[in-house]
Amino acid sequence: MKKKIHIVLNILFCSLFAASLYFPAGCANTSAAPSGGSKDSIPPVLLETFPEVNATRVDTSIRRVELVFNEYVKLVDPNKNVILSPPQEKAPAIRTKGKGIVVDFKYPLKPNTSYSLYFGAAIQDNNEGNLFPAFALGFSTGEAVDSLMYSGVVVNASTLLPIDNATVLLHLNPSDTSLTSCLPVAATRTDKYGYFVLRNLKDTSYTLYALEDQNNNYRYEQTGGELIGFLKQTVRPTKVMFPYAPEIQPYFQNDTAGLLRRPIETGVYLFKERSTRQALRNYERVRPRGLAIKFGAADPEILSVSLPGIDSTEIIRQHNYYRDSIIYWITTAKIPDTLAMYLTYKATDDTLNKLVTRIDTLKFIPYTDPEEVKKEQDAASDAPPGGGRGKAERGIKAPPSMKPDRKVLSYTSKVSPEVIQQEGILLTFKDLLIEEDFSTLRLWHKSPKGDTVPDPFTYSRDSLDFCLYRIIPGGKNLEGTDYELHIPKDVFKDVNGYPNDSLIVKYTTLKSDDFGAFIFTLNNVPSPLIVELTNDTRSQVLRTLHVKSDTIVTFPYIKAGKYSLLITEDLNGNGIWDTGSLSRNLQAERVRVFKLPGGNTAIDLKEKMELTQTIDIAQLLNENVTLTIPDKSKK
């Protein structure tokens, strides 16, 4: 029999309603016409449940749970928001029925087990969409309801931004194989703050994992690209779920202060593992003389590469940092339209899960330039429909033919005056250079008197992108000054044998008086660091510096706005953030966000303001993650 339950939430709603009756608004205009009544802003009130809250000796054969409200309700993303802990092999079916909700289980319940049916943000009233606060129905098929809980927050390991709807799992077996093959003994999901509470737990030790469970099967599938996080040490819950515990209060969604005050016992950092299963993932012709191949894992064991008719000395290999992406540049004088590559390498066998030798024949079709295709499409769209008259026939003078007198290589330049001293002038070539003479380039600036003054410079080719060159000015950076880089013709030649046309790159340096700046003194630096200035939502990296020891870093020429500062430990000094590994029990390299003395991570830089801060890096890296307001732009 269904039994009435009275919870604190109901009392609160009734009290507010009664107060509105006894204390009408003052200074009312009784002569005004009725406005039609105010909008309903009161969430649904839970009247009764079956089984009761914290019921014991619940029959294992029951297949249904019911919630009854004081009004009609609707469900929002039930598959995302509703979760049964411990979960069953198939998720329960959830539907509305009259003024209530029905949850049908696919399997019988386990004996002597405490269950928690968590509804998250799934319940709203039917008319105004008022959200019923997060609610969990706990009950047991045994003599008592397990009453311990464990709380925490799940964030992205590289940005520290909260992850909504991450699945948090508890296993009794500390082996990571249990995460891929077994159902957990407890589970829950995070809210938009990344916050979670695992409820109705036993007094025992657990292994905790969190993941992006894309197919809702409560198992980790690395090949699907799911994010994963874990705690190195086992956890043993000690906190009891008493009625007024702040972790499980039914907070309203607009109660930001209350939501941010919820206790946190741990932080879990989610990362995407690099695949360890080796296979050839993709191959394509990226340029007429550039053949790209992509492997599934880092450092593929390539036994041989053969291109019929092309000597190995006429092939230049370019790879990314992890060596899982490779471009083979062909420098021979003539190259066929269609190319065949015979590739022998080690691949992971699906049955044995071991590396075996594999031989593939890759066919590279003739290269099609997307820019040329677009030009042809644009020209076709300008043609008159139905064989009508062209521009000349309609009295419009056609432009003169501009056929080039020779074929030249294609390259572009880019200059960002705010980081010219660090990044320099970027020259990006479409194809690999085989001849270069940077000594013929000239860099100069205009003096206040209008004289041309030469400046020294250095140049370097990018270690990973062979088509990218940086020209770094070597002289003093004169603010508010016009600079020019002159590149003569025929000083470069690419693999096609094409020379370059001349180019003049112009830029004007900025004036520090027109901008703000950040100056950070970094103390107690324990390892190499990556220091990144980002926008306040941490979705875009604006500046990057690399640090090896205690120093002062400066970010000049900053416009007024809100920013964040990310500090990443770079333990191996490779200049990039390295992800973690579950099988090796290795966490991702630590990332921390700098906080102002008041605790705010968003640094508000005013117009032409110079902000100076001192940061203890060792202390910052050892700080635990805290709750933050989620990015409102993300739904």
C-alpha positions, 0 to 999 in steps of 0.5 A: 500500500502506498504511504504518504511521505512528508519531506522537507521540500514539501514543507518549504513549498507549503510554508511559502504558499501560506506566507503569501496568503497571510502577507499580501503585497502592500500598496496594491492598486485595488482599482486595477483590472486583474492581470490574469495571475502570476506565472506558476514558479513552484516546482511539483510536490512529491506526495508519495512513493512506492516503495517508501523512501528508505524502505527495507525488506523490499521484495526482490521480485518487484519490477516497478517503482512509482512516484506520485506528485501534486500535478502532472509532470513530464520527463526530460532526457530520462536516459541521461538523467535517471540512473539505478545504482547498482545498475542492471544490464539493461537500463529501466524503462521510465514513463509518466502515468497520470500525475506520476512517474513509473520506472519499470526494471528489466530484471529482478532486484538482488537480495540484501542490496541497497538501491538508489534510484537517482532522477537528477534533472529529469522531472519538470511540471507539465505546464511551466517546466518548473524543475523538481530538485534532484531527488534519489529514492533509496530502498533495500531488499535486505534488513537495512539501508546502507547509509554512507555516501561519497562526493566529488567533482569531475573535470576535464584534465586539460581545462579543469572545466566541469563535465556534465553527465559523466558516469561515476562508478565504484568497483570492489575489484581494483583491477582495471579489467573490471571496468571493461567487463563487469557492472559496477556495485554503485553508480551515479552521474554528474550534474552541470557543475561536474558534482556527484554523490554516490549514495547508499554505500557500504562501509568497505573499500572501493575503486573509483572511476569516472567516464564519458559513457557514450552508450550507457553500458557502465563499461569503459570502451577506449576504442570509442574514444571515451574519456576516462578518469580514476583515483589511484588509491581506493576510497572508503566512505565515512559520511552518513546520509543524514536528512540535512546533509548538504551533499544531498539537499534538494537544491534549486537550480538558481541557488548558485551559492548553495550548489557551490558550497556542496562538500567535495571529498575528491576530484576526478580528472578525465582524459582521453587515452592514446590508443595502444591498438596498432592499425592503419587508420587512413591514407590519402594524397594531401599534395601532388607529391605528399602521401599521408598515412595515419596509424591508430597508435603512436610509434608504429613499427614500419618494416618497409615502405616501397614506391615502385620506380622511386628510390628511397633517397628521393623520399623525405619523411615528415611525422608528428610528435607521436609519429602516428601521422606521417607524410612522405614527400617525393622529390623525384623529377617525375611522378605518376598521376596514380601511385602505389605504396607497398607498406609492411608494418606491425598491426594488432591482431584482433584475435590474439591482441598481439602485434603481427606483420601486415603488408598493405598495398595503398593506392593514391589517386591523382591529387585534386586541389580543393581551391582549384575545384572551388574556383571552377565551381564559382566560375560555373555558377557565374555562367548564364543559365540555359545558354544565355549571354555571357558578360561580354554579350550583355555589354559587361567588359570581361577582365583581361586574361591573366595567365601567369608567365611561369608556374610558381610555388604557393606560400603565405605569410602571417604576422601577429604584432602582439607576439612578433618577438616570440612567434616571429613572421610565419611563412607557410609553404604548400609543398616541401622546400628542397632549395632555400636561401634565407640570406637574401631576405632583408628585414628593415624598419623606418626610422622617425626621420624616414630612413630605412634601417636594416634589422638582423633576424634568425630563421628556423624550420618547424621540427614537425611541420616541414612546410612552416618557417619562422623568421624571428626579428633579432633587433630591438622591438621598436614600438609603433614602428613600420617594418618590412620583410622583403623576399626576393624571387627565386630564392626558394624552390619546392619539390615540384621544381617551382620557384617563388615570386617576390613578396613584401611582408609589412607590419607595424609594432604595437604601443604598450601604452595602448594596451594592458599587460600581465606580469606573473612572478613564478616561484618554486617551479618544480619542473618545466611548465606550459603557461597559457593565457586563455579567455575566461571560459578557457575555450581558447588559448591566446598566448603560450610560454614555456618555463623551466625554472623560477622566472617572471613571465610577461604577456604584453599588448593585452586588450581589456577583457576577462582572461584565465591563466592555466599552468601545466606541468610538463614533466618530460619537457616536450612542450605539450600536455601529455594524457594519462594511461589507465593500464599504466596507472598514470594520471594526465599531467597536472593542469591548474588554473590560477586564482586571484586572492578572492578565489576568482579564476577569471582575471578582469583586465581593465583598459591599459591596466598592468596587473602583477601577481606572484604565484607559488607554482608548487603550491598551485599544482598541489591544490585540489579542484573546486566547484566552479560555475559551469559555462552557460554557453554550453547546453 
